[in-house]
Amino acid sequence: MDAEMLAKLVFCFENDPERSDGIISGAQDSIGICVPGLCRHHYDARYWPDRIEQCQDEEILSWLESHLCLVPMFPRRPGCSVVDGKDITERKVRALAKAADDCWNAIMRRDLQAFASAYQASFDAQTAMFPAMIQPGVQDYIDRYSALPDVLAWKMPGAGGGGYLALVTDGAKAFCKAHAEAIPLTIRR
């Protein structure tokens, strides 16, 4: 089946109209599960992107894998709501959109310093809008790993509140070898 159509079916299944909890799951999860390569989503005031831009260039994907890894933190705790205290403003949304564009462009150029800078700007923009992403204990992990000389930037996959730190490193293979808890990232082809 067409990967994008399969992703949309998974998205629709997850967002059953009979669901009563008032939560809408983001399209990025189903796209990430179903569509191979690196994807950039273009939205226009809808829950599903108008367009999904894909990169399946092996050199770019291998380069990206060589600089990303995950570090487990702790599961999101019961009662955690990352939308508590949200502060979504046009300025903050524009900052996140700019960081996303900068991140994509840096990846396409395989520019590690620009990638790390944009990745960090993206994290800062997210947490400015959703400060509850930084649940108790998260900052301890950030402080621990950000102090390491080979860690250039960090984010939390998903909506944060726990789970993992996704790190940009000088070299993921060496980092994972030196830090047994780190998990190398593999992009599905």
C-alpha positions in Angstrom: 0.0 0.0 0.0 1.1 3.6 -0.6 3.0 4.6 2.6 1.3 8.0 2.9 -2.2 6.5 2.5 -1.3 3.9 5.2 -0.2 6.7 7.5 -3.4 8.6 7.0 -5.4 5.4 7.8 -3.4 5.0 11.0 -4.0 8.6 11.9 -7.7 8.3 11.3 -7.8 5.1 13.4 -6.0 6.8 16.2 -8.4 9.8 16.0 -11.7 7.8 16.1 -14.6 10.3 16.1 -16.2 8.4 19.0 -13.2 9.2 21.2 -14.4 11.1 24.2 -11.2 12.3 25.8 -11.0 15.4 23.7 -7.4 14.7 22.6 -6.4 14.6 18.9 -3.2 12.7 18.2 -0.7 14.4 15.9 -0.2 13.2 12.3 3.6 13.1 12.9 3.3 9.7 14.7 1.5 7.9 12.0 3.7 9.5 9.3 6.9 8.5 11.2 5.7 4.9 11.6 4.6 4.4 8.0 6.6 6.7 5.7 10.2 5.8 5.2 13.1 8.2 5.1 13.2 11.7 6.5 9.9 13.6 6.2 9.0 17.3 6.4 5.3 18.0 7.0 3.7 21.2 5.5 0.5 22.2 7.4 -2.1 24.8 6.6 -4.5 25.0 9.5 -5.5 21.4 9.4 -4.6 18.2 11.4 -3.2 16.4 8.3 -0.4 18.0 6.3 -1.1 19.4 2.9 2.1 18.0 1.7 4.8 15.6 2.9 8.3 16.3 1.6 10.5 13.2 1.7 14.3 12.7 1.7 15.5 9.2 0.9 19.0 10.3 -0.1 21.3 7.6 1.4 24.2 10.0 2.1 21.9 12.4 4.0 20.2 9.7 6.0 23.5 8.1 6.9 24.9 11.4 7.9 21.9 12.1 10.1 22.1 8.7 11.7 25.8 9.4 12.5 24.8 12.4 14.7 21.6 11.4 16.5 21.0 9.1 19.4 18.4 8.6 22.1 18.9 8.5 25.9 16.0 7.0 27.9 14.7 9.1 30.8 11.6 7.8 32.5 8.0 7.2 31.3 5.7 10.1 31.3 4.1 10.1 34.8 0.4 9.6 35.4 -1.5 12.9 35.4 1.2 14.7 33.3 -0.3 17.2 30.9 2.1 19.0 28.7 -0.6 21.4 27.6 -0.9 22.8 31.2 0.4 26.4 31.2 0.7 26.5 27.4 1.5 29.9 25.9 1.0 29.8 22.2 1.6 33.1 20.5 2.3 34.0 16.9 5.9 35.0 17.7 6.5 31.7 19.4 4.9 29.7 16.6 7.0 31.6 14.0 10.2 30.8 16.1 9.3 27.1 16.0 8.6 27.2 12.2 11.8 29.0 11.5 13.8 26.5 13.6 12.1 23.6 11.7 13.0 25.2 8.3 16.6 25.9 9.5 16.9 22.3 10.7 15.7 20.8 7.4 18.0 23.0 5.4 21.0 22.2 7.6 20.3 18.5 7.3 20.1 18.8 3.5 23.5 20.6 3.5 24.9 18.1 6.1 26.0 21.2 8.2 26.4 19.8 11.7 26.8 23.2 13.5 23.8 24.7 11.7 21.8 21.5 12.4 22.6 21.5 16.1 21.8 25.2 16.4 18.4 24.8 14.7 17.7 21.7 16.7 18.3 23.5 19.9 16.3 26.5 18.7 13.4 24.1 18.0 13.6 22.7 21.5 13.7 26.2 23.0 10.6 27.3 20.9 8.6 24.2 21.9 9.3 24.6 25.6 8.5 28.3 25.5 5.0 27.4 24.2 4.7 24.2 26.4 6.7 24.7 29.6 5.1 21.6 31.1 7.2 19.5 28.7 10.0 20.0 31.3 8.4 17.8 34.0 10.3 17.2 37.3 13.4 15.2 36.6 13.7 16.2 32.9 16.0 19.1 33.6 18.4 16.7 35.5 18.8 14.7 32.3 19.3 17.8 30.2 21.9 19.1 32.7 23.7 15.8 32.8 24.0 15.3 29.0 24.3 18.9 27.9 27.5 19.1 30.0 29.2 16.5 27.8 31.6 18.0 25.2 30.3 15.8 22.4 26.6 16.7 22.9 25.7 19.6 20.7 21.9 19.9 21.2 18.9 18.0 22.6 15.1 17.6 22.2 12.4 15.4 23.5 10.6 13.2 20.9 6.9 13.5 21.1 5.4 16.0 23.5 8.0 15.5 26.2 7.2 15.1 29.9 9.5 12.1 30.0 10.5 9.4 27.6 13.7 10.1 25.8 16.2 12.9 25.1 17.2 12.9 21.4 20.7 14.2 21.2 22.8 15.7 18.4 26.4 14.5 19.0 29.7 14.9 17.3 29.5 11.1 16.5 26.6 8.9 17.6 28.6 5.6 17.3 31.3 6.7 19.6 28.8 8.4 22.0 26.7 5.2 22.2 29.9 3.1 22.8 30.9 5.5 25.7 27.4 5.7 27.2 25.8 2.3 27.3 22.4 3.7 28.0 22.4 5.6 24.7 20.5 4.1 21.7 21.6 4.8 18.1 18.9 6.1 15.8 18.1 4.1 12.7 16.1 5.7 9.9 13.8 3.3 8.1 14.6 3.1 4.3 
